[in-house]
Amino acid sequence: DLLAQAPDAFVVSSPSGDILSANRAFLDLVEMGEEAQVLGRPLADWLGRPGADMPVLLSMLRKHGALRLVSTAARGRLG
């Protein structure tokens, strides 16, 4: 419940980067109305440069166990 109501976008993904859970702030950021619209889809669909940022983020996450102070961009459904 805490993460669901957080003002910051929050996503739980599989090790390969597929979305398992997303809060309302993330859905607003990517211009999607319901969590079901993003579940199972690659986080890379909305994150940074296609094909570039996600592999770097996943590598950092595997190495350090968490991501902090990472700069990237988010793309909404409408661009």
C-alpha positions as CSV (number, residue, x, y, z in Angstrom):
1,D,0.0,0.0,0.0
2,L,2.8,2.4,0.8
3,L,4.4,2.1,-2.6
4,A,1.0,2.1,-4.4
5,Q,0.4,5.6,-2.9
6,A,3.9,6.9,-3.2
7,P,4.2,10.2,-5.2
8,D,7.3,8.8,-7.1
9,A,7.0,6.3,-9.9
10,F,7.8,2.7,-8.7
11,V,8.0,-0.5,-10.7
12,V,8.8,-4.1,-9.8
13,S,10.2,-6.0,-12.7
14,S,11.3,-9.5,-13.5
15,P,15.1,-10.1,-13.9
16,S,14.7,-9.6,-17.6
17,G,12.9,-6.3,-17.1
18,D,9.3,-7.2,-17.7
19,I,6.9,-5.3,-15.4
20,L,5.3,-7.3,-12.6
21,S,3.8,-4.4,-10.7
22,A,3.6,-0.6,-11.1
23,N,2.1,2.2,-9.0
24,R,-0.2,5.0,-10.0
25,A,2.6,7.5,-10.3
26,F,4.3,5.3,-12.9
27,L,1.1,4.8,-14.8
28,D,0.6,8.6,-14.9
29,L,4.1,9.1,-16.1
30,V,3.7,6.7,-19.0
31,E,0.2,7.8,-19.8
32,M,-1.5,4.5,-19.1
33,G,-4.8,4.2,-17.3
34,E,-4.6,0.8,-15.6
35,E,-1.8,-1.4,-14.3
36,A,-3.1,-4.3,-16.5
37,Q,-1.9,-2.3,-19.5
38,V,1.7,-2.4,-18.5
39,L,1.9,-5.8,-16.7
40,G,4.2,-8.3,-18.6
41,R,5.5,-5.6,-20.9
42,P,9.2,-4.6,-21.0
43,L,10.0,-1.6,-18.8
44,A,12.3,-0.6,-21.7
45,D,9.2,0.3,-23.7
46,W,9.0,3.5,-21.7
47,L,12.5,4.1,-20.4
48,G,15.3,6.1,-21.9
49,R,16.8,5.4,-25.3
50,P,15.3,2.2,-26.8
51,G,17.8,-0.7,-26.6
52,A,20.4,1.3,-24.7
53,D,19.3,2.3,-21.1
54,M,17.6,-0.8,-19.9
55,P,20.6,-3.2,-20.4
56,V,22.8,-0.7,-18.5
57,L,20.2,-0.4,-15.7
58,L,19.8,-4.1,-15.3
59,S,23.5,-4.7,-15.2
60,M,23.9,-2.0,-12.5
61,L,21.0,-3.6,-10.5
62,R,22.6,-7.1,-10.7
63,K,26.0,-5.7,-9.6
64,H,24.8,-3.4,-6.8
65,G,21.4,-4.8,-5.8
66,A,19.8,-1.3,-6.1
67,L,19.7,1.7,-8.4
68,R,20.2,5.2,-7.0
69,L,20.7,8.6,-8.7
70,V,20.2,7.2,-12.2
71,S,19.5,9.6,-14.9
72,T,17.2,8.5,-17.8
73,A,14.1,9.7,-19.5
74,A,10.6,8.3,-19.5
75,R,8.4,8.2,-22.6
76,G,4.6,8.2,-22.3
77,R,2.2,6.2,-24.5
78,L,1.6,9.4,-26.5
79,G,5.2,10.3,-26.8
